[in-house]
Amino acid sequence: MTEKEKEEKGKWEDTTDGPVFVPKIETDKETPKLTRHEKAWMKNSKEANKALKGKKITGARYLTKEEHKSWGWYNAGLLIELDDGSCLIAQSDDEGNDAGVIVHIHKGGKSEQVFHVL
């Protein structure tokens, strides 16, 4: 998707709950209602921002064999430790069927680093 196409869909706005994507709405037409997907996207973005904003990464490591086997996974994914004792682990899907990759996009988007499953 080009930058122009992104702008046509809406823009990011800073709110007290953090950045939120606001879809562009045509003013000369009847105001459309948000789709179920758009509502879920906004709700989940707000929840993720509330849960993670301000947290600091204190460490990163791959799950041990015992840890990923206890989840019923074949692969070990990256575990990111946070300063409040919680952690982030990428899953392959919403149901947690296996570990998933994390992609680190460097500032400016000029390069990336993929943390593969093992």
PyMOL commands that set and color helices and strands:
alter all, ss='L'
color gray80, all
select helices_A, chain A and resi 3-9+36-52+65-70+107-109
alter helices_A, ss='H'
color red, helices_A
select strands_A, chain A and resi 10-15+18-23+57-62+78-82+87-89+102-105+112-115
alter strands_A, ss='S'
color yellow, strands_A
deselect
rebuild
show_as cartoon
